[in-house]
């Protein structure tokens, strides 16, 4: 007989690590330095809500694209200011980096959150006139990975002239089937019923239209996070879209970001392959 999955452990307690407070404090120190870097534009509005704000960091070499980054926090916490440290790694690779905040649950419902975030794509792409001629890609971590996949489904097939068009995503440690979260304390703020959980689960809405996508997870995350990562890749690939599934060896829910920024353990070659698919599409 199959043992029932303990969703509270898989999605909450089992993902925690004793070193997270120290690790996140280091993220904040590095991010505070990046915030004062030359050319940085902090808290640019893309809508009327106080959390509809963007931070933009122009690339330091020849520009080849715009990267919109969406932060973690289970749609109910955290802030872009904690993840500014990621920007320099991708600025050096020729990407203008834009980090977005968005309204949080339970101040808004999850469907309202997704709708409130949508203008961020065009706003990020239009930070400077010359940016609009470059491909726009979206990366996200945890809740941000879910939101990145929402951009892929909603913005991937816009006309090439539309500044909100998305040409690729890189999703890290995401949740793409939200039904298990109904059995966790996370739902106290998410307030998902069965219908909303299904409607807001990208894995159930993958169609014939898709953008090049990488699905990355830390190898030391809980089995449910590894399963969700593989399942989304398989659903994407089954529709004929360019897709890659990767696990960062021995990395947890937050140290996986360090692997991504360093493009280590083979992620550098994967990045090049993904970017070739993005530019071919764009």
Secondary structure, DSSP 8 states (H G I E B T S, - for coil): ------HHHHHTGGG--TTHHHHHHHHHHHHHHHHTSTT-EEEEESSSSTT-EEEEE--SSS--EEEEEE--STTTS--GGGSGGGHHHHHTTTEEEEEE----TTTS-HHHHHHHHTHHHHHHHTSSGGGGGSEEEEEEETHHHHHHHHHHHHHTTS-TT-TT---EEEEES-----GGGGGSTTHHHH---HHHHHHT-GGG---S---EEEEEEETTS-HHHHHHHHHHHHHHHHTT--EEEEEETT--TTHHHHHHHHTTTTHHHHHHHHHHHHHHH-
